[in-house]
């Protein structure tokens, strides 16, 4: 069973600042409370967090993933799961400079729960999980950036 979707928000901040926050995967638990831990395993020559181990509260249990990131500053970033509790994870942030210090942030995610988790996560729980891992993300980024998150 796959959970997928996209969501967008307009953020009152320059594209560089929005990108900076989203690209700091290690710091993501500060504004994504469902991420319990994000540990950088590998960085590239530019210091980008290329391989990150995460632990995410998925309501029914904590899920572990090793994610590989690629960056296109300040336009966005994307990731794919290399290994973990889910069958597959692919996601991205894309940013559009709207001028006047405003940015449109679009989040996309596709998660294949796999056979075992797909049997457990059904019905209304699918909607809860979609809201947590897709639909709420731009709003969380917006609240953190506009709230002058440290």
C-alpha positions in Angstrom: 0.0 0.0 0.0 1.3 3.4 -1.0 0.7 6.8 0.6 1.4 9.6 -1.7 0.6 13.3 -2.2 1.9 16.8 -2.4 1.2 20.0 -0.6 2.2 23.6 -1.0 2.5 26.8 1.1 3.6 30.3 0.5 6.2 31.4 3.0 7.1 35.0 4.0 10.9 34.4 3.7 13.5 34.5 1.0 14.0 31.3 -1.0 17.6 30.9 0.4 16.3 30.9 4.0 13.5 28.4 3.2 16.0 26.1 1.4 18.5 26.4 4.3 16.0 25.2 6.9 14.7 22.3 4.6 18.2 21.2 3.6 19.3 20.9 7.3 18.0 17.4 7.6 19.9 16.8 10.9 18.0 19.8 12.4 14.6 18.7 11.1 13.3 17.3 14.4 13.2 21.0 15.6 10.2 21.6 13.3 9.0 18.1 12.5 8.0 16.6 15.8 7.3 13.2 14.3 11.0 12.8 13.5 12.5 11.6 16.7 16.1 11.4 15.4 18.1 12.4 12.4 21.7 11.3 12.4 24.1 12.2 9.5 26.0 9.2 8.3 27.7 10.8 5.3 28.4 14.4 4.0 29.6 15.5 0.6 32.6 17.8 -0.1 30.2 20.8 0.3 29.0 19.7 3.7 25.6 18.6 2.5 24.0 15.9 4.5 23.9 13.1 1.9 23.1 10.0 3.9 20.9 10.4 7.0 19.4 7.7 9.4 16.0 8.8 10.7 13.6 7.5 13.3 10.0 8.6 12.7 6.9 8.2 14.9 4.4 6.7 12.6 1.7 6.4 15.3 1.6 2.6 15.3 5.4 2.3 15.8 8.7 4.1 15.2 10.0 3.6 11.7 13.7 3.7 10.8 15.0 4.7 7.4 18.4 5.4 5.8 17.8 8.2 3.3 20.0 9.5 0.5 19.6 13.1 -0.3 20.5 15.2 -3.4 20.5 19.0 -3.5 19.7 21.7 -6.0 20.3 24.9 -4.0 18.2 27.0 -3.6 15.5 25.3 -5.7 15.0 22.2 -3.7 16.2 18.8 -2.6 15.1 15.2 -2.9 15.6 11.9 -1.2 15.1 8.2 -1.5 15.3 5.4 1.1 18.3 3.1 0.7 17.1 0.8 3.5 14.6 0.8 6.3 11.3 -0.4 7.7 9.3 0.7 4.7 9.3 -0.8 1.3 10.2 2.5 -0.3 10.3 6.2 0.4 10.8 9.0 -2.2 10.3 12.7 -1.5 11.2 16.2 -2.4 11.0 19.9 -1.6 10.8 22.4 -4.5 11.0 26.1 -3.9 9.9 29.0 -6.2 11.0 32.6 -5.6 7.8 34.7 -5.7 9.7 38.0 -5.2 9.4 40.4 -2.4 11.0 37.9 0.0 8.3 35.3 -0.5 8.7 31.6 -1.4 6.4 28.9 -2.6 7.3 25.6 -1.0 6.0 22.3 -2.5 6.5 19.0 -0.7 6.0 15.7 -2.4 6.2 12.3 -0.9 5.5 8.7 -1.9 5.8 6.0 0.7 5.2 2.3 0.0 4.4 0.7 3.4 5.1 -2.8 2.2 2.9 -5.8 2.8 3.2 -6.2 6.6 2.7 -2.5 7.5 0.1 -2.2 4.8 -2.0 -4.8 6.6 -1.8 -2.9 9.9 -2.2 0.6 8.5 -5.7 0.8 7.0 -8.8 2.9 6.9 -8.8 6.2 8.8 -5.1 5.6 9.8 -4.1 6.0 6.2 -5.5 9.6 6.2 -3.9 10.4 9.5 -0.5 9.2 8.2 -1.0 11.1 4.9 -1.7 14.2 6.9 1.4 13.7 9.0 3.9 12.8 6.3 2.6 14.9 3.4 -0.1 17.5 3.9 1.2 19.1 7.1 4.8 19.5 6.0 4.6 22.9 4.1 2.7 24.4 7.1 5.3 23.1 9.5 8.2 24.6 7.4 6.2 27.9 7.1 5.6 28.1 10.8 9.2 27.4 11.7 10.7 29.8 9.1 8.2 32.6 9.7 8.6 32.2 13.5 12.3 32.8 13.0 13.2 29.3 14.0 16.7 29.1 15.3 
